[in-house]
Amino acid sequence: MKSALAIMALAASSLPMAAIAQTSVTLAETAPVVTLNVTESVEGSPDIATVGTGVQTRAPTAQAAMQDNAAKTEKLIAALSRAGIARKDIQTSGINLSAQYDYNQRDGEPAGPRFIGYEASNQLSVKLRDIRKVGPLLDAMVAAGATNINGPTFAIDNPAPMLAQARGAALKSAKAQADFYAQAAGYRTARLLSIAESNSGGQPPMPMLQSARFKADAAAATPVEPGQVSASVTLTVQYALEK
């Protein structure tokens, strides 16, 4: 029995050191991470405007409604061209044809809706690169037969400089907040780990006008004030707080 134990001990002593050495694991302290969502906005004067306009027509038949609508829409487009709007800045945004019913119940008539014809509509989106002409253009649309107007919506054609300014302000604000948290929690500094961005450039806070139906009346040009538009950047930033 003694000889067997001696052989086992000898065999164990002959194994490589790596096979019998114990592994020592040291866990490093993980730095806390602060995640911040920061939004900064910059305002500027708009240089473009978009106006929605269109024509609605009614007729006893679908074909008549569409034909009448096509003729009136062509007249509207021609008026836009005469007003200096390039064809590339006129875009069809929707065409619709639907049956129309009268749901009012009249004495002596059968119950249920009464078919009264078809309604066709053609909607256009018009971009103006000279916002001083918005008011006169609205009046020209109505004079040319437009039955609805939506807008204008003001914007900045190239919002990149404003976005860059907002981006810099957002990052500066995020760093200031991260440094505050680091000092308040007893850490020396905040080290940047990651940045994610979302933005909206040169958009207005709200439309200037609501959708409406108009009659062409002789009057002063429609007053329009472009105001200011804003470009905003939201950063999601992570900082590691370090000793």
C-alpha positions as a printed NumPy array, in Angstrom:
array([[  0.   ,   0.   ,   0.   ],
       [  2.876,   2.346,   0.839],
       [  4.497,   1.669,  -2.531],
       [  1.23 ,   2.523,  -4.33 ],
       [  0.953,   5.864,  -2.545],
       [  4.567,   6.635,  -3.338],
       [  3.979,   5.967,  -7.041],
       [  0.925,   8.304,  -7.049],
       [  2.89 ,  11.071,  -5.36 ],
       [  5.745,  10.661,  -7.833],
       [  3.341,  10.831, -10.772],
       [  1.751,  14.015,  -9.472],
       [  5.115,  15.669,  -8.959],
       [  6.072,  14.955, -12.569],
       [  3.06 ,  16.947, -14.052],
       [  3.799,  20.357, -15.628],
       [  3.453,  23.282, -13.261],
       [  0.695,  24.858, -15.402],
       [ -1.498,  21.836, -14.875],
       [ -1.5  ,  22.08 , -11.106],
       [ -1.059,  25.785, -10.505],
       [ -4.091,  27.649,  -9.077],
       [ -5.632,  30.466, -11.141],
       [ -5.848,  33.826,  -9.386],
       [ -8.572,  36.261, -10.672],
       [ -8.571,  39.922,  -9.676],
       [-11.769,  41.903, -10.386],
       [-11.094,  45.524, -11.27 ],
       [-13.524,  48.126,  -9.982],
       [-15.966,  49.202, -12.73 ],
       [-16.364,  52.945, -13.21 ],
       [-19.96 ,  54.165, -12.946],
       [-21.51 ,  55.403, -16.19 ],
       [-23.732,  58.469, -16.54 ],
       [-26.18 ,  58.611, -19.474],
       [-27.463,  62.052, -20.469],
       [-30.087,  63.186, -22.979],
       [-29.447,  66.793, -23.957],
       [-31.39 ,  68.908, -26.477],
       [-30.283,  72.292, -27.771],
       [-32.06 ,  74.485, -30.337],
       [-30.907,  77.369, -32.513],
       [-33.294,  79.819, -34.179],
       [-32.886,  81.498, -37.54 ],
       [-34.798,  83.282, -40.276],
       [-36.484,  80.977, -42.812],
       [-35.639,  81.258, -46.49 ],
       [-38.146,  78.841, -48.074],
       [-41.86 ,  78.216, -47.67 ],
       [-44.154,  75.362, -48.674],
       [-47.84 ,  75.855, -49.399],
       [-50.428,  73.181, -50.051],
       [-53.208,  74.049, -52.473],
       [-55.685,  72.286, -54.694],
       [-59.011,  72.11 , -56.456],
       [-62.184,  70.217, -55.566],
       [-64.948,  69.673, -58.114],
       [-68.303,  67.895, -58.142],
       [-70.244,  66.4  , -61.038],
       [-72.999,  63.817, -61.63 ],
       [-70.519,  61.27 , -63.023],
       [-67.006,  60.253, -62.06 ],
       [-65.65 ,  61.052, -65.516],
       [-67.158,  64.529, -65.53 ],
       [-65.795,  65.254, -62.047],
       [-62.273,  64.186, -63.053],
       [-62.336,  66.08 , -66.348],
       [-63.549,  69.273, -64.721],
       [-60.957,  68.897, -61.983],
       [-58.143,  68.323, -64.492],
       [-59.021,  71.49 , -66.404],
       [-59.15 ,  73.613, -63.248],
       [-55.936,  72.112, -61.88 ],
       [-54.135,  72.928, -65.142],
       [-55.349,  76.51 , -64.797],
       [-53.987,  76.618, -61.244],
       [-50.603,  75.214, -62.304],
       [-50.384,  77.76 , -65.126],
       [-51.037,  80.558, -62.636],
       [-48.258,  79.238, -60.393],
       [-45.855,  79.223, -63.333],
       [-46.788,  82.803, -64.222],
       [-46.089,  83.745, -60.606],
       [-42.509,  82.549, -61.038],
       [-42.74 ,  79.084, -59.487],
       [-40.518,  76.567, -61.301],
       [-42.148,  73.307, -62.345],
       [-39.644,  71.387, -60.185],
       [-41.125,  73.181, -57.157],
       [-44.698,  72.076, -57.938],
       [-45.526,  68.538, -56.831],
       [-48.781,  66.597, -56.881],
       [-49.405,  65.434, -53.327],
       [-52.727,  63.651, -53.777],
       [-55.573,  62.908, -56.183],
       [-58.89 ,  61.634, -54.909],
       [-62.251,  60.65 , -56.388],
       [-65.164,  59.637, -54.193],
       [-68.922,  59.2  , -54.402],
       [-70.96 ,  61.742, -52.451],
       [-74.147,  61.011, -50.533],
       [-76.767,  63.116, -48.8  ],
       [-77.576,  61.598, -45.412],
       [-80.312,  64.08 , -44.5  ],
       [-83.7  ,  62.407, -44.203],
       [-86.5  ,  64.171, -46.067],
       [-90.23 ,  63.634, -45.708],
       [-91.69 ,  61.407, -48.38 ],
       [-88.322,  59.979, -49.473],
       [-86.975,  56.482, -48.841],
       [-84.786,  56.034, -45.795],
       [-81.03 ,  55.831, -46.258],
       [-78.349,  57.924, -47.976],
       [-79.113,  59.551, -51.327],
       [-76.42 ,  59.541, -54.037],
       [-75.723,  63.086, -55.262],
       [-72.656,  62.687, -57.495],
       [-68.875,  62.462, -57.398],
       [-66.23 ,  64.711, -55.914],
       [-62.713,  64.892, -57.348],
       [-59.747,  66.654, -55.776],
       [-56.177,  67.33 , -56.82 ],
       [-53.732,  68.578, -54.195],
       [-50.434,  70.323, -54.948],
       [-47.402,  71.081, -52.802],
       [-45.708,  74.321, -53.851],
       [-42.253,  75.431, -52.717],
       [-41.404,  79.137, -52.695],
       [-37.761,  80.149, -52.677],
       [-38.624,  83.821, -52.158],
       [-40.72 ,  83.989, -49.005],
       [-41.595,  87.634, -49.647],
       [-43.99 ,  86.373, -52.328],
       [-46.031,  84.079, -50.081],
       [-48.919,  86.51 , -49.555],
       [-49.319,  87.491, -53.223],
       [-49.011,  83.842, -54.242],
       [-51.856,  82.826, -51.93 ],
       [-54.036,  85.445, -53.581],
       [-52.968,  84.275, -57.048],
       [-53.929,  80.707, -56.137],
       [-57.418,  81.754, -55.101],
       [-57.839,  83.914, -58.199],
       [-56.852,  80.918, -60.346],
       [-59.577,  78.742, -58.829],
       [-57.942,  77.075, -55.818],
       [-60.62 ,  75.864, -53.415],
       [-58.31 ,  75.039, -50.507],
       [-55.003,  76.264, -49.152],
       [-52.901,  74.723, -46.397],
       [-49.866,  76.473, -44.956],
       [-47.513,  78.092, -45.406],
       [-44.835,  76.061, -43.678],
       [-41.538,  77.917, -43.319],
       [-38.13 ,  76.267, -43.206],
       [-34.437,  76.8  , -43.887],
       [-33.144,  75.301, -47.106],
       [-29.71 ,  74.458, -45.678],
       [-29.969,  73.878, -41.917],
       [-26.455,  72.381, -41.615],
       [-24.803,  75.471, -40.026],
       [-27.603,  75.791, -37.471],
       [-27.425,  72.078, -36.676],
       [-23.66 ,  72.344, -36.172],
       [-24.19 ,  75.202, -33.727],
       [-26.878,  73.283, -31.839],
       [-24.694,  70.169, -31.81 ],
       [-21.782,  72.037, -30.25 ],
       [-24.026,  73.595, -27.621],
       [-25.56 ,  70.209, -26.762],
       [-22.171,  68.534, -26.352],
       [-20.9  ,  71.401, -24.198],
       [-23.985,  71.158, -21.999],
       [-23.611,  67.376, -21.684],
       [-19.954,  67.702, -20.619],
       [-20.841,  70.319, -18.002],
       [-23.534,  68.062, -16.555],
       [-21.233,  65.03 , -16.537],
       [-18.495,  67.008, -14.748],
       [-21.037,  68.131, -12.16 ],
       [-22.072,  64.549, -11.454],
       [-18.429,  63.45 , -11.246],
       [-17.507,  66.117,  -8.696],
       [-20.705,  65.657,  -6.701],
       [-20.07 ,  61.919,  -6.437],
       [-16.416,  62.301,  -5.467],
       [-14.814,  61.434,  -8.799],
       [-12.012,  63.326, -10.53 ],
       [-13.305,  63.51 , -14.1  ],
       [-15.872,  62.273, -16.61 ],
       [-14.568,  60.417, -19.67 ],
       [-16.663,  60.348, -22.851],
       [-17.765,  56.863, -23.911],
       [-20.375,  57.293, -26.659],
       [-22.558,  59.807, -28.517],
       [-25.819,  59.2  , -30.401],
       [-27.67 ,  61.994, -32.213],
       [-31.131,  62.807, -33.519],
       [-32.031,  66.158, -35.051],
       [-34.646,  68.233, -36.807],
       [-33.409,  71.01 , -39.019],
       [-34.956,  74.325, -39.871],
       [-38.527,  73.394, -39.048],
       [-41.215,  75.766, -37.783],
       [-42.848,  75.363, -34.368],
       [-46.309,  75.406, -36.029],
       [-47.948,  76.269, -39.354],
       [-48.814,  79.904, -39.893],
       [-52.259,  79.232, -41.378],
       [-54.854,  76.523, -41.099],
       [-56.459,  74.72 , -44.001],
       [-59.396,  76.723, -45.307],
       [-61.804,  77.296, -48.161],
       [-61.622,  80.654, -49.915],
       [-63.562,  82.874, -52.274],
       [-61.623,  85.133, -54.616],
       [-62.314,  88.675, -53.441],
       [-60.594,  91.882, -54.456],
       [-58.609,  92.881, -51.369],
       [-55.145,  93.677, -50.114],
       [-52.51 ,  90.956, -50.356],
       [-52.81 ,  88.321, -47.651],
       [-50.449,  89.298, -44.8  ],
       [-47.892,  86.634, -43.938],
       [-45.179,  86.804, -41.265],
       [-42.404,  84.175, -41.529],
       [-41.136,  84.622, -37.974],
       [-38.304,  82.335, -36.887],
       [-37.694,  78.627, -37.292],
       [-35.521,  76.385, -35.142],
       [-33.015,  73.618, -35.692],
       [-32.59 ,  71.244, -32.765],
       [-30.158,  68.47 , -31.909],
       [-30.675,  65.818, -29.234],
       [-27.605,  63.952, -28.021],
       [-27.607,  60.785, -25.947],
       [-24.178,  60.838, -24.327],
       [-22.484,  58.394, -21.955],
       [-19.634,  59.318, -19.631],
       [-17.568,  57.117, -17.315],
       [-16.827,  58.688, -13.935],
       [-13.172,  58.123, -13.045],
       [-11.118,  58.568,  -9.885]])
